[in-house]
Amino acid sequence: MNALAVFDPADQPIQLEVFSYVPTWARVHAVGDKSAMPLFRQGEVAVFENSPKRIPEHGKLYVVEYGGNPIAPGHRIISPRRTRLVQAHRHQTADREHWSFRSYAGPAHWHDGWYPDEYAMADKVLGPVVGIYAPSGSVRP
């Protein structure tokens, strides 16, 4: 495995490993859009640690899950489940701190928040992103 170091918009180093196989302790997420550019391109596969409900840390990448809940109180219709690759962000204003998930490409692309603290976000977390899946023989230009 090779290590790939990339810098996020907040200048915090993000280390990702290149996996030629998916470890037994991990799961995968197919990146379905451009919101994780330049780290992941659309169609690439992120490897994440299978550790749901983890408390997010500022600047780190996570796979989160949305949906699976009634569309409104008292309804039997359940919203579809979907996953996203996101970055956790802590925002500090003069009088308070709040948290959000956003796309790696920036909040203009996709944003979910404001949460009062990182603990309020944990229910959505499936696990931290640790690498990219690149089976032997595949080449990333």
Accessible surface in RSA format (square Angstrom, percent):
REM  Atomic radii and reference values for relative SASA: ProtOr
REM  Chains: A
REM  Algorithm: Lee & Richards
REM  Probe-radius: 1.40
REM  Slices: 20
REM RES _ NUM      All-atoms   Total-Side   Main-Chain    Non-polar    All polar
REM                ABS   REL    ABS   REL    ABS   REL    ABS   REL    ABS   REL
RES MET A   1   138.44  71.7  59.93  39.7  78.51 186.9  67.50  57.4  70.94  94.0
RES ASN A   2   110.28  76.1 104.78 101.3   5.50  13.2  24.00  57.8  86.29  83.4
RES ALA A   3    78.92  72.6  44.98  69.4  33.94  77.2  45.12  63.5  33.80  89.5
RES LEU A   4    62.84  35.0  61.54  44.0   1.30   3.3  62.84  44.1   0.00   0.0
RES ALA A   5    59.50  54.7  34.47  53.2  25.03  56.9  34.47  48.5  25.03  66.3
RES VAL A   6    32.73  21.5  29.59  26.8   3.13   7.6  32.58  28.3   0.15   0.4
RES PHE A   7   133.11  66.6 115.40  71.5  17.71  46.1 115.40  70.0  17.71  50.7
RES ASP A   8     3.82   2.7   0.01   0.0   3.81   9.0   0.52   1.2   3.30   3.3
RES PRO A   9    82.33  60.0  42.78  39.0  39.55 143.8  56.42  46.6  25.91 161.0
RES ALA A  10    46.31  42.6  18.75  28.9  27.56  62.7  30.06  42.3  16.25  43.1
RES ASP A  11   115.86  81.2  98.70  98.2  17.17  40.6  26.02  61.2  89.85  89.6
RES GLN A  12    62.21  34.8  61.81  45.2   0.39   0.9  25.11  53.4  37.10  28.1
RES PRO A  13    91.11  66.4  71.20  64.9  19.92  72.4  71.20  58.8  19.92 123.8
RES ILE A  14    15.80   9.0  13.18   9.8   2.62   6.3  15.80  11.4   0.00   0.0
RES GLN A  15   122.60  68.6 102.08  74.6  20.52  48.9  42.35  90.2  80.25  60.9
RES LEU A  16     3.04   1.7   1.87   1.3   1.17   2.9   2.96   2.1   0.07   0.2
RES GLU A  17    73.89  42.4  73.89  55.9   0.00   0.0  20.83  40.3  53.06  43.3
RES VAL A  18    43.71  28.8  41.46  37.5   2.25   5.4  41.46  36.0   2.25   6.1
RES PHE A  19     3.60   1.8   3.60   2.2   0.00   0.0   3.60   2.2   0.00   0.0
RES SER A  20    59.76  50.5  47.08  62.8  12.68  29.2  24.23  51.6  35.53  49.8
RES TYR A  21   117.75  55.0 115.17  65.5   2.58   6.7  88.53  66.5  29.22  36.0
RES VAL A  22    60.37  39.7  38.45  34.8  21.92  52.8  38.45  33.4  21.92  59.4
RES PRO A  23    10.53   7.7   6.02   5.5   4.51  16.4   8.93   7.4   1.60   9.9
RES THR A  24   146.92 104.5 108.89 110.4  38.03  90.6  91.31 122.6  55.61  84.1
RES TRP A  25   126.51  50.8 113.98  55.2  12.53  29.4 104.11  55.5  22.39  36.3
RES ALA A  26    12.00  11.0   0.00   0.0  12.00  27.3   0.00   0.0  12.00  31.8
RES ARG A  27   105.08  44.1 100.18  51.1   4.90  11.7  30.20  41.3  74.88  45.4
RES VAL A  28    71.19  46.8  50.29  45.5  20.90  50.4  50.29  43.7  20.90  56.7
RES HIS A  29    20.94  11.4  17.11  11.9   3.83   9.8  12.15  12.5   8.79  10.2
RES ALA A  30    68.65  63.1  54.14  83.5  14.51  33.0  54.14  76.2  14.51  38.4
RES VAL A  31     4.57   3.0   2.61   2.4   1.96   4.7   2.82   2.4   1.76   4.8
RES GLY A  32    59.41  73.3   0.00   N/A  59.41  73.3  37.00 101.5  22.41  50.2
RES ASP A  33    49.28  34.5  48.16  47.9   1.11   2.6  27.52  64.8  21.76  21.7
RES LYS A  34   131.88  64.3 128.81  79.0   3.07   7.3  71.76  64.6  60.12  64.0
RES SER A  35     7.65   6.5   7.65  10.2   0.00   0.0   0.25   0.5   7.39  10.4
RES ALA A  36     0.29   0.3   0.29   0.4   0.00   0.0   0.29   0.4   0.00   0.0
RES MET A  37    73.46  38.0  71.68  47.4   1.78   4.2  69.95  59.5   3.51   4.6
RES PRO A  38    98.03  71.4  84.80  77.3  13.23  48.1  85.41  70.5  12.62  78.4
RES LEU A  39     3.70   2.1   0.15   0.1   3.55   8.9   2.20   1.5   1.50   4.0
RES PHE A  40     0.19   0.1   0.19   0.1   0.00   0.0   0.19   0.1   0.00   0.0
RES ARG A  41    84.83  35.6  84.83  43.2   0.00   0.0  39.83  54.4  45.01  27.3
RES GLN A  42   105.02  58.7  81.77  59.8  23.25  55.4  21.69  46.2  83.33  63.2
RES GLY A  43    57.50  70.9   0.00   N/A  57.50  70.9  34.35  94.3  23.14  51.8
RES GLU A  44    28.52  16.4  23.23  17.6   5.29  12.6  23.88  46.2   4.65   3.8
RES VAL A  45    36.08  23.7  35.25  31.9   0.83   2.0  35.25  30.6   0.83   2.3
RES ALA A  46     0.00   0.0   0.00   0.0   0.00   0.0   0.00   0.0   0.00   0.0
RES VAL A  47     0.00   0.0   0.00   0.0   0.00   0.0   0.00   0.0   0.00   0.0
RES PHE A  48     2.68   1.3   2.68   1.7   0.00   0.0   2.68   1.6   0.00   0.0
RES GLU A  49    50.82  29.2  50.82  38.4   0.00   0.0  11.53  22.3  39.29  32.1
RES ASN A  50    76.50  52.8  55.60  53.7  20.90  50.3   3.77   9.1  72.74  70.3
RES SER A  51    24.74  20.9  20.12  26.9   4.62  10.6  24.74  52.7   0.00   0.0
RES PRO A  52    78.80  57.4  61.52  56.1  17.28  62.8  61.52  50.8  17.28 107.4
RES LYS A  53   126.47  61.7 113.39  69.6  13.09  31.2  83.06  74.8  43.42  46.2
RES ARG A  54    89.71  37.7  81.42  41.5   8.29  19.7  27.37  37.4  62.34  37.8
RES ILE A  55    67.25  38.3  61.26  45.6   5.99  14.4  61.26  44.1   5.99  16.3
RES PRO A  56     2.61   1.9   0.00   0.0   2.61   9.5   0.00   0.0   2.61  16.2
RES GLU A  57    91.75  52.7  88.66  67.1   3.09   7.4  32.06  62.0  59.69  48.7
RES HIS A  58    39.21  21.4  27.54  19.1  11.68  29.9  16.09  16.6  23.12  26.9
RES GLY A  59     1.99   2.5   0.00   N/A   1.99   2.5   0.81   2.2   1.18   2.6
RES LYS A  60   102.58  50.0 101.37  62.2   1.21   2.9  64.52  58.1  38.06  40.5
RES LEU A  61     5.35   3.0   0.99   0.7   4.36  11.0   0.99   0.7   4.36  11.7
RES TYR A  62     2.90   1.4   2.90   1.6   0.00   0.0   0.03   0.0   2.87   3.5
RES VAL A  63     0.70   0.5   0.70   0.6   0.00   0.0   0.70   0.6   0.00   0.0
RES VAL A  64     0.00   0.0   0.00   0.0   0.00   0.0   0.00   0.0   0.00   0.0
RES GLU A  65    48.25  27.7  41.24  31.2   7.01  16.7   3.42   6.6  44.83  36.6
RES TYR A  66    27.81  13.0  23.92  13.6   3.89  10.1  27.81  20.9   0.00   0.0
RES GLY A  67    22.35  27.6   0.00   N/A  22.35  27.6   5.87  16.1  16.49  36.9
RES GLY A  68    18.08  22.3   0.00   N/A  18.08  22.3   1.80   5.0  16.28  36.5
RES ASN A  69    89.38  61.6  89.15  86.2   0.23   0.5  19.43  46.8  69.95  67.6
RES PRO A  70    72.73  53.0  57.25  52.2  15.47  56.3  57.25  47.3  15.47  96.2
RES ILE A  71    97.63  55.6  62.14  46.3  35.49  85.5  67.57  48.7  30.07  81.6
RES ALA A  72    35.72  32.8  30.42  47.0   5.29  12.0  35.72  50.3   0.00   0.0
RES PRO A  73   137.38 100.1 109.03  99.4  28.36 103.1 120.12  99.2  17.27 107.3
RES GLY A  74    84.72 104.5   0.00   N/A  84.72 104.5  43.50 119.4  41.22  92.3
RES HIS A  75    90.55  49.5  76.84  53.4  13.72  35.1  49.45  51.0  41.10  47.8
RES ARG A  76   227.02  95.3 202.76 103.4  24.26  57.8  80.20 109.6 146.82  89.0
RES ILE A  77   110.26  62.7 104.98  78.2   5.27  12.7 110.26  79.4   0.00   0.0
RES ILE A  78    95.14  54.1  75.08  55.9  20.06  48.3  75.08  54.1  20.06  54.4
RES SER A  79    29.34  24.8  26.90  35.9   2.44   5.6  23.47  50.0   5.87   8.2
RES PRO A  80   107.11  78.1  95.65  87.2  11.46  41.6 107.00  88.3   0.11   0.7
RES ARG A  81   154.02  64.7 125.33  63.9  28.70  68.3  43.48  59.4 110.55  67.0
RES ARG A  82   133.98  56.3 126.34  64.4   7.63  18.2  58.89  80.5  75.09  45.5
RES THR A  83    54.24  38.6  36.65  37.2  17.59  41.9  20.78  27.9  33.46  50.6
RES ARG A  84    46.40  19.5  44.40  22.6   2.01   4.8   9.39  12.8  37.01  22.4
RES LEU A  85     7.71   4.3   2.48   1.8   5.23  13.1   2.48   1.7   5.23  14.1
RES VAL A  86     0.40   0.3   0.40   0.4   0.00   0.0   0.40   0.3   0.00   0.0
RES GLN A  87     0.01   0.0   0.01   0.0   0.00   0.0   0.00   0.0   0.01   0.0
RES ALA A  88     0.00   0.0   0.00   0.0   0.00   0.0   0.00   0.0   0.00   0.0
RES HIS A  89    12.96   7.1  12.96   9.0   0.00   0.0   5.48   5.7   7.48   8.7
RES ARG A  90   107.36  45.1  92.53  47.2  14.83  35.3   6.27   8.6 101.09  61.3
RES HIS A  91    47.78  26.1  44.02  30.6   3.76   9.6  27.94  28.8  19.84  23.1
RES GLN A  92   124.11  69.4  90.86  66.4  33.25  79.2  54.83 116.7  69.27  52.5
RES THR A  93    60.60  43.1  49.45  50.1  11.15  26.6  57.27  76.9   3.33   5.0
RES ALA A  94   118.46 108.9  67.19 103.7  51.27 116.6  80.64 113.6  37.83 100.2
RES ASP A  95   126.83  88.8  90.54  90.1  36.29  85.8  44.98 105.9  81.85  81.6
RES ARG A  96   135.50  56.9 127.09  64.8   8.41  20.0  50.60  69.2  84.90  51.5
RES GLU A  97    67.41  38.7  55.31  41.8  12.10  28.8  16.01  31.0  51.40  42.0
RES HIS A  98    13.28   7.3  13.28   9.2   0.00   0.0   7.62   7.9   5.66   6.6
RES TRP A  99     8.54   3.4   8.54   4.1   0.00   0.0   8.54   4.6   0.00   0.0
RES SER A 100     0.00   0.0   0.00   0.0   0.00   0.0   0.00   0.0   0.00   0.0
RES PHE A 101     0.00   0.0   0.00   0.0   0.00   0.0   0.00   0.0   0.00   0.0
RES ARG A 102    25.13  10.5  25.13  12.8   0.00   0.0   0.28   0.4  24.85  15.1
RES SER A 103     0.90   0.8   0.71   0.9   0.19   0.4   0.90   1.9   0.00   0.0
RES TYR A 104     5.13   2.4   3.89   2.2   1.24   3.2   3.15   2.4   1.99   2.5
RES ALA A 105    52.56  48.3  15.98  24.7  36.58  83.2  21.51  30.3  31.04  82.2
RES GLY A 106     9.78  12.1   0.00   N/A   9.78  12.1   9.78  26.8   0.00   0.0
RES PRO A 107    68.95  50.3  58.81  53.6  10.14  36.9  59.05  48.7   9.90  61.5
RES ALA A 108   111.83 102.8  68.67 106.0  43.16  98.2  81.26 114.4  30.57  81.0
RES HIS A 109    92.13  50.4  61.49  42.7  30.64  78.4  53.38  55.0  38.76  45.1
RES TRP A 110    49.34  19.8  43.18  20.9   6.15  14.5  33.62  17.9  15.71  25.5
RES HIS A 111    65.82  36.0  38.83  27.0  26.99  69.0  22.99  23.7  42.82  49.8
RES ASP A 112    33.50  23.5  29.95  29.8   3.55   8.4   7.13  16.8  26.37  26.3
RES GLY A 113    36.23  44.7   0.00   N/A  36.23  44.7   4.50  12.3  31.73  71.1
RES TRP A 114   132.96  53.4 100.79  48.8  32.18  75.5  71.99  38.4  60.97  98.9
RES TYR A 115    29.19  13.6  28.47  16.2   0.72   1.9  26.30  19.8   2.88   3.6
RES PRO A 116    98.95  72.1  81.17  74.0  17.78  64.6  86.78  71.6  12.16  75.6
RES ASP A 117    53.84  37.7  53.84  53.6   0.00   0.0  15.33  36.1  38.51  38.4
RES GLU A 118    38.87  22.3  38.87  29.4   0.00   0.0   0.92   1.8  37.95  31.0
RES TYR A 119   143.75  67.1 129.58  73.7  14.17  36.9  86.13  64.7  57.62  71.0
RES ALA A 120    48.24  44.4  18.77  29.0  29.48  67.1  31.58  44.5  16.66  44.1
RES MET A 121     0.00   0.0   0.00   0.0   0.00   0.0   0.00   0.0   0.00   0.0
RES ALA A 122     8.81   8.1   8.81  13.6   0.00   0.0   8.81  12.4   0.00   0.0
RES ASP A 123   108.50  76.0  90.24  89.8  18.26  43.2  24.78  58.3  83.71  83.5
RES LYS A 124    59.23  28.9  57.69  35.4   1.54   3.7  15.63  14.1  43.61  46.4
RES VAL A 125     1.05   0.7   0.00   0.0   1.05   2.5   0.00   0.0   1.05   2.8
RES LEU A 126    20.47  11.4  20.40  14.6   0.07   0.2  20.40  14.3   0.07   0.2
RES GLY A 127     0.00   0.0   0.00   N/A   0.00   0.0   0.00   0.0   0.00   0.0
RES PRO A 128    14.35  10.5  14.35  13.1   0.00   0.0  14.35  11.8   0.00   0.0
RES VAL A 129    14.43   9.5   0.00   0.0  14.43  34.8   0.00   0.0  14.43  39.1
RES VAL A 130    37.18  24.5  32.35  29.3   4.84  11.7  34.58  30.0   2.61   7.1
RES GLY A 131     0.00   0.0   0.00   N/A   0.00   0.0   0.00   0.0   0.00   0.0
RES ILE A 132     9.47   5.4   9.47   7.1   0.00   0.0   9.47   6.8   0.00   0.0
RES TYR A 133    70.06  32.7  59.54  33.9  10.53  27.4  27.57  20.7  42.49  52.4
RES ALA A 134    27.74  25.5  20.53  31.7   7.20  16.4  21.99  31.0   5.74  15.2
RES PRO A 135    52.17  38.0  51.47  46.9   0.70   2.5  51.47  42.5   0.70   4.3
RES SER A 136   103.92  87.8  74.33  99.2  29.59  68.2  47.24 100.6  56.69  79.4
RES GLY A 137    79.59  98.2   0.00   N/A  79.59  98.2  43.50 119.4  36.09  80.8
RES SER A 138    62.83  53.1  34.26  45.7  28.57  65.8  41.06  87.4  21.76  30.5
RES VAL A 139   131.12  86.3 101.23  91.6  29.90  72.0 105.27  91.5  25.85  70.1
RES ARG A 140    92.34  38.8  61.72  31.5  30.62  72.9  40.70  55.6  51.64  31.3
RES PRO A 141   136.62  99.6  78.74  71.8  57.89 210.4 115.28  95.2  21.34 132.6
END  Absolute sums over single chains surface
CHAIN  1 A     8224.3       6365.7       1858.6       4626.3       3598.0
END  Absolute sums over all chains
TOTAL          8224.3       6365.7       1858.6       4626.3       3598.0
